[in-house]
Amino acid sequence: MIRVLPVSRVVARFKVNIAIVPLLLVFLITGCSLFDDDGMFRNRGSDYLLSQEHPPITVPEDLDAGAIGELYRIPRIPETSVLDEADDGRAPRPRQLATSALEEEVKIQSLEERRWILINRLPGEVWPRVRNILNSNGVPTAHVDAPAGVIETVWLEFEDDSEYNHRYRFHIEQGVQPNSTEVSVLHMAMIKNGDIPAWPRVSTDVEREKTMLNVVAGDLANDGAGGTASLLAQEIGGQSKVDILTPTDTAPYILLKLDYDRSWASVGYSVSRGEFSIVDQNRSEGVLYIHYGSDEGENKPGFIRRMFGAKTEKALPEANYQVRLTPAEQGVEVRVFDAGQTAVERVEALRLLKKIRASLS
């Protein structure tokens, strides 16, 4: 059965619907402005930036103050946590994760007569993997010192050497970069049935050391035990090798707990990357003359000169900073000065030191 409404009621409903349309349009047009700072509903998303620190409530001595305390303690922000961008009144955005933090990288580095494996994993993760690599390759261990990061093998015999026995010492320690590990190998040979000598400063056979490094580095790159860790090896390598110190009475500086040769090579590598470029250097005085910032520009020839083979010449930048390395009791101190060897403003010095710290190797 079909019900037919009177015409008057249909027209009335139609008029009501037409009356609602303008109201909806008004809300749609002004809806966004209703939630602006000047609108009916103010946006409170940035109110925390206006928060101020107030002293704690003072309770009389004759009353119990146990029920009153700080619910949310404000942590002290270290001076090294300066913003990398200009302060525009907004909260700083979180740093992007570097690719190396997500992907494992294993490479062999060398400096003069020293070589080591560098892997971007914590020593506590690398320690059990190195031990597993030795076991899987049939190399038993004779001495293990997890806190010191030392693994020593038993005496080994090689088919191509009937006169000597051989053994290896592996040293696993903190890398220069955070969350990185360095694995070095020391080889020692001894005449069979002879007296056991002390460990040498450098490997007896460099080629055998290199072969072992390649084997361990290859297995580290190919194994799938990246998520395992050793509780006994959590303190391997001790403290960080690199610290940014901010004394109140002097300018901030980087403290490298490395020898001078390694420090010079590491800082030189860092100030040759990114926005840095080395203009000149004086190793005997420990000074690197660098340019920081965008390039000065290019000397582009005109159209006629380009027709005859003239090429664009990039203008050489001028040094606008000096990086000085000074040997100290605990290692090597790295400071930044301007081109006139004057101390840089404290905040700017911290910015540059953090950028140098980020690329040390």
Long-range contacts (C-beta under 8 A, 24 or more apart in sequence): 46-90, 46-91, 49-89, 49-90, 49-91, 78-246, 79-246, 79-252, 79-350, 80-244, 80-246, 80-252, 80-350, 80-354, 82-347, 82-350, 82-351, 82-354, 84-351, 84-354, 101-179, 104-221, 104-226, 106-217, 106-220, 106-221, 107-217, 108-213, 108-214, 108-217, 109-361, 111-261, 111-262, 111-265, 112-261, 113-202, 113-206, 114-184, 115-184, 115-185, 115-209, 115-210, 115-213, 116-182, 116-183, 116-184, 116-213, 117-182, 117-183, 117-184, 117-213, 117-216, 117-217, 117-220, 118-175, 118-180, 118-181, 118-182, 118-361, 119-175, 119-180, 119-181, 119-183, 119-220, 120-175, 120-177, 120-179, 120-180, 121-179, 121-180, 121-181, 121-226, 122-179, 122-181, 122-229, 123-149, 123-172, 123-173, 123-174, 123-181, 123-233, 123-236, 123-237, 124-229, 124-230, 124-231, 124-233, 124-234, 124-236, 125-181, 125-226, 125-227, 125-228, 125-229, 125-230, 126-172, 126-181, 126-183, 126-220, 127-172, 127-230, 127-232, 127-233, 127-236, 128-225, 128-228, 128-229, 128-230, 128-233, 129-220, 129-223, 129-225, 129-228, 130-170, 130-172, 130-183, 130-216, 130-220, 132-223, 132-225, 133-215, 133-216, 133-219, 133-220, 133-223, 134-170, 136-219, 137-215, 137-219, 139-168, 142-167, 146-230, 146-232, 146-233, 146-236, 147-235, 147-236, 148-236, 149-173, 149-233, 149-236, 149-237, 155-190, 163-191, 163-192, 164-189, 164-190, 164-191, 164-192, 165-189, 165-190, 165-191, 165-192, 166-190, 166-205, 166-208, 168-209, 168-212, 169-199, 170-216, 172-233, 172-236, 172-237, 173-236, 173-237, 173-238, 174-236, 174-237, 174-238, 174-239, 174-240, 174-241, 175-241, 176-241, 176-242, 176-256, 176-258, 176-266, 176-360, 176-361, 177-360, 177-361, 178-240, 181-236, 181-237, 183-216, 183-220, 185-209, 185-212, 185-213, 185-216, 187-212, 242-357, 242-360, 244-350, 244-353, 244-354, 244-357, 246-350, 251-335, 251-343, 251-344, 251-346, 251-349, 252-346, 252-349, 252-350, 252-353, 253-333, 253-334, 253-335, 253-353, 254-333, 254-334, 254-335, 254-353, 254-356, 254-357, 255-328, 255-330, 255-331, 255-332, 255-333, 255-334, 256-331, 256-332, 256-333, 256-334, 256-360, 257-330, 257-331, 258-331, 258-332, 259-332, 260-325, 260-327, 260-332, 263-325, 263-331, 263-332, 263-334, 264-325, 266-360, 266-361, 267-323, 267-325, 267-334, 267-356, 267-360, 269-359, 269-360, 269-361, 270-356, 270-357, 270-358, 270-359, 270-360, 270-361, 271-323, 271-356, 273-359, 274-355, 274-359, 275-355, 276-355, 276-356, 277-317, 279-316, 279-317, 279-318, 279-319, 280-319, 286-324, 286-325, 286-326, 286-327, 287-322, 287-323, 287-324, 287-325, 288-322, 288-323, 288-324, 288-325, 289-319, 289-321, 289-322, 289-339, 290-319, 290-320, 290-321, 290-322, 290-323, 291-317, 291-318, 291-319, 291-320, 291-321, 292-320, 292-321, 292-352, 293-320, 321-352, 323-356
